[in-house]
Amino acid sequence: MGFRLVIIVGGLLIAHASLFAQKVDTSMHIRSIYFGGGSFYIDPIQEQELYNWLDSFPNIEQYEIIIQSHTDNIGSREFNQRLSEGRSRSVFHRLINYSLLPEAIEIKDFGEFLPTYRNDSYHGRLKNRRADVILKPLSL
């Protein structure tokens, strides 16, 4: 079932789109790493938890590996984009240290765009300061 979205501002059509429910891929596995505000430092506990999580996939070469990094909306868009890229690099280096091949890792830096949680609350901003490691089974 679809819905139609129309945005009109001052009598002008700004956006027009059809919205459809997305099918969720339940075969994906996601591990989130959380950061302090303005930081891309991964603490040793989260690093070990990441490695333990990766250990639970004995055939990890059979997965597509994606890093998606996010920020809250505090600061400029440019700053948040650079911060998002720094978070991805931090996670990328941990995955390389785990012996994953660099060419097997895809990076998507979203910065402050596409937040999962609302940025108008303290707790929402905390949850948006993260990078997600996504393991998606390779298609045969």
N, C-alpha and C positions, 0 to 999 in steps of 0.2 A: 504494500500500500504506500503510495507516495503523497507528498504534500508539496504545495507550491509556495515559494517564498517570494514576496514582492516587497521591495523597500522603496518608499516614495518620500522624498524630502523636498519640501517647498514646491510641490507639484511636479517635480522631476523624478522620473524613474531612475533610481540609483543601481538597483540590483534586481535580477530576476533569475530564479533558479528553481529547479524541482529537487526536492529532498526525498531520499529513499533511505529506509533503514539499511544499515550496513550489516553484512553477514560477518560475524566474529569468527576468526580462525582459531579454534581451540587447540590446534596442534603446535602453536607457538609457545615458547617459554620466555618469560621476561624476568630479569633481575634489575632492580633499581638501586642506584648508588646515589646517596644524598650528600649535598654540599652545604657549607655555610654560605651566608650572603656574600657575594663578591669573590667567592673562592672556587678554586678547582682542585683543592687538596683532598686526597682520599686517605682517610685515617686507616691505620693498620687493621682494625677490627673489620671494617667494610671490605678491605682488600682480601683478608682471609675468608670472609663469608663468600665473596665472589669466587675465589679459588675452590672452596668447598662445593659451591653450586655447580661450577664447571666440571668438577670431579664426578658429579652425578650423571654425566653424559659420556658413557664409555666410547661412543662412536661419534665424537663431536665433529669429525670431518664430514659427516653426513648432514650437517646443518649450515644454513646460511647465517652469518653472524652480522648483526646490524647494531650500531651504536646510535642512539637518538639522544641528543643532549638538549636540555631546556634551562631556562632561567625564569625568575619572576620578572615583573615589569618595573622594578626599581632601577633607576639609571637610564641612560640614553639607549636607543636601539643599537647604536654602533658598539657601545660598551657591552651590552648584553650579548650581541653576536660574537664578539671576541671572547667573552666569558664562556659562552656555549662551546666555542671551538676549543678553548683551553680544557674544558671538562671532557670533551671527546678525546683530546690528546692524552689526558691523564688515564682514562679508561683504556684507550688503545695501547698505551705502554704497558699496562697491567696485563692485557690479553697477550701481548707479545712476550712478556716475561713468563707467561703461562705456557709458552711454546706454540701459540697459534700463529699461523702464517699471516703476514700483513696483507697480502693480496686476497685473503679470505674474509677480510673485515670491511664492511661498508659503513660509512659515517654520514649521518644526517644531523646537521646543526640547526635547530629551530629557534634558538635564542628565546625571546619573549613571546614568539608567535606560537599558536596551537597549544596553549596551556591546557593541561588535563584538569587542573583545579582552578578555582576562581582566585584571582590575584587581589581581590578587594578585602581579603582577610589575612591575618597573620599566618594561620595554619595552612591556608591555600598557597601562600607564597612559599612557605617551608617545603611543601610537597612538590612545588614546581622547580625547585632548585635541585635538579637531578639529571642523571644520565641513565638511560635504560639500555641494558644489553639484551638483545632479542635474538633468540635462536629459533630459526624457522627451518623445518625439514626441507631438504632439497627435493625438488620434484624429480620423479623418475620418468 
